[in-house]
């Protein structure tokens, strides 16, 4: 089983990344997502009130049928239990995010909530890249908590020689045009030098 996907793979290109309100979710997919993911989240009240606006990243079972010989299939990267669920429900939610607008900067959207359900496949980075490519905007985490600071440092390119660099964080904020009063990155700065 491969441990990474990339944006160039057919199975990733075939993902329709859209709001739950605009998604086709047959069977018990939505019910299971709410029960197993949303209800278990510490901020489930907020996520429930915004459920229709949550953007999902679903693997499509039919994608395996369209790959060329030798190309990566979902059956190559998902475990047996995940594949059984994908085959039975035709879709498998790999990750999700909830975004908000920046009223003063139309080139930025803030990631309010963000999580991957299937770990180890590079899903988070793919969700961000695919959304940014499609919409021509930059996604910024609004708050970086201590348990995700290293993840965001890696995804946003703030690591140099194995160290999170404060200068890279500051340069990024300036180059993207982020209002520092709208983000909470204290935990990221705590691990930087």
SULLIN-V361813 format. One line per field, one symbol per residue. phi: phi as a letter, one per 40 degrees, with the letter a starting at -180 (. if undefined). burial: 1 if it has 9 or more other ideal C-beta (glycine too) atoms within 8 Angstrom, else 0. A space follows every 10 residues. Layout:
BEGIN
phi = ???
burial = ???
END
This chain:
BEGIN
phi = .cbabbcccd cccccccacd cbccbcgcdc dcccccbccc ccbccccccb dccccbbccb dcdccbccdg ccbdccbccc ccccccccbg aaccaaabbb cbccbccbbc ccbaabcccg bgcdccdcdc ccccbgbbcb ccbbcdcbdc dcdcccgcbb fgbcbdcccc ccdcccgccc cbbbbdcccc ccb
burial = 0000101011 1101101011 0010100010 0011001100 1001001101 1011111111 1011001000 1111001100 0110110011 1111111110 0100100111 1111111100 1111011111 1100001011 1101000110 0111100110 0001110110 0110010110 0010101110 110
END
